[in-house]
Amino acid sequence: MERYWHIERQPLIASLQLKPGQIVLDAAVGTGLNLSAYPEGVSVVGVDLSHKMMDEARKKRVAADITFKVSDMCNLDFPDNSFDAAASGFTLCVINDPVRALAEILRVTKPGALIAILDYCKSQDPEIQKWQELISDSSSQLGFPTGKSKCDRTRAISF
Ligand SMILES: C[S@@+](CC[C@H](N)C(=O)[O-])C[C@H]1O[C@@H](n2cnc3c(N)ncnc32)[C@H](O)[C@@H]1O
């Protein structure tokens, strides 16, 4: 997929301003497209519901120290204030309860932690909204996303 649809992850991870020794949550790590952007000296905990996605992520060459854990973003298996920062890419458009997932990220990160989200969401501009809905309708008529992968690119998430 990356051949046709590549979005650079460096700016997302750089926005976390990570320092050596910090521990960061990569929420719904998937196949690990964020992982190469994490700097050396940082510890990353990647969580996802899918073992298979994380098996792909394990193959990635990375500078940071990465561990993986199966965990539901809506019920994260970590105590409060466990992480110095968190990142999540293209997850809120697929997850059943994005508000709950964001609340969980807030719970497990320390007060004042930076949280970086890269995702599709509904534009606040009504003109752009019309185009988003048109594209969303036509792509579902073309069979994407498939029955297996549910992706809503026009979600308005208030938190
Ligand atoms: C579109 S992929 C994005 C993966 C990766 N973050 C990226 O940027 O490429 C969405 C991922 O969310 C995971 N996922 C969906 N619902 C989840 C949940 N409730 N808890 C944890 N992971 C979930 C899926 O298994 C999948 O790996």
The ligand as a Gaussian input file, in Angstrom:
#p B3LYP/6-31G(d) Opt

LIG

0 1
 C       -5.549000       1.776000       9.631000
 S       -4.563000       0.842000      10.753000
 C       -3.341000       2.064000      11.229000
 C       -2.103000       1.401000      11.753000
 C       -0.935000       2.330000      12.093000
 N       -1.225000       3.136000      13.263000
 C       -0.531000       3.209000      10.938000
 O       -0.391000       4.411000      11.119000
 O       -0.317000       2.694000       9.833000
 C       -5.618000       0.755000      12.179000
 C       -5.080000      -0.174000      13.259000
 O       -5.936000      -0.047000      14.390000
 C       -6.010000      -1.318000      15.010000
 N       -7.174000      -1.280000      15.893000
 C       -8.489000      -1.135000      15.541000
 N       -9.260000      -1.092000      16.644000
 C       -8.412000      -1.173000      17.716000
 C       -8.607000      -1.174000      19.115000
 N       -9.836000      -1.080000      19.664000
 N       -7.526000      -1.280000      19.917000
 C       -6.278000      -1.387000      19.386000
 N       -6.036000      -1.413000      18.067000
 C       -7.091000      -1.300000      17.240000
 C       -6.081000      -2.288000      13.852000
 O       -5.736000      -3.601000      14.239000
 C       -5.063000      -1.656000      12.898000
 O       -3.772000      -2.165000      13.119000

